[in-house]
Amino acid sequence: MLEADIQEEERKAGNADTGSATYPMLARTLRTRLDNLRASIALLERRRENPSELARAA
């Protein structure tokens, strides 16, 4: 859903260049949120595969 929202904002703005000063703020915020969620999911999956890592992190 986030990816679709990002694409919609980019389409409405006519700008998909994340390096552009005119890149839509909402798309930038959603992209950051998506990156954070992906990182959290990856961390949780690693912890599930290796429970001893959880003990070391605590």
C-alpha positions in Angstrom: 0.0 0.0 0.0 2.8 2.4 0.8 4.5 1.7 -2.6 1.2 2.5 -4.3 0.8 5.7 -2.3 4.3 6.8 -3.2 3.7 6.1 -6.9 0.5 8.0 -6.8 2.1 11.1 -5.2 5.0 10.9 -7.7 2.5 10.7 -10.6 0.4 13.6 -9.3 3.6 15.7 -8.9 5.0 14.6 -12.2 8.3 14.0 -10.4 9.8 10.6 -9.4 13.3 11.9 -8.8 14.0 11.5 -5.1 17.0 13.8 -5.5 14.9 16.7 -6.8 14.1 19.7 -4.7 10.6 19.5 -6.0 10.1 15.8 -5.1 6.8 15.6 -3.2 7.2 15.8 0.6 4.5 13.2 1.3 6.2 10.7 -1.1 9.5 11.4 0.7 7.9 10.8 4.1 6.2 7.6 2.9 9.5 6.3 1.3 11.3 6.9 4.6 8.5 5.0 6.5 8.7 2.1 4.0 12.5 1.9 4.4 12.1 1.8 8.2 9.4 -0.9 8.0 11.6 -3.0 5.8 14.6 -2.6 8.1 12.4 -3.6 11.1 11.1 -6.6 9.3 14.6 -7.7 8.4 15.7 -7.4 12.0 12.8 -9.3 13.4 13.3 -12.1 10.8 17.0 -12.4 11.7 16.1 -12.6 15.4 13.5 -15.3 14.7 16.1 -17.3 12.8 18.7 -16.8 15.5 17.1 -16.3 19.0 20.5 -16.1 20.7 20.9 -12.7 18.9 18.0 -11.4 21.0 19.8 -12.3 24.2 22.9 -10.5 23.0 21.0 -7.3 22.1 19.4 -7.1 25.5 
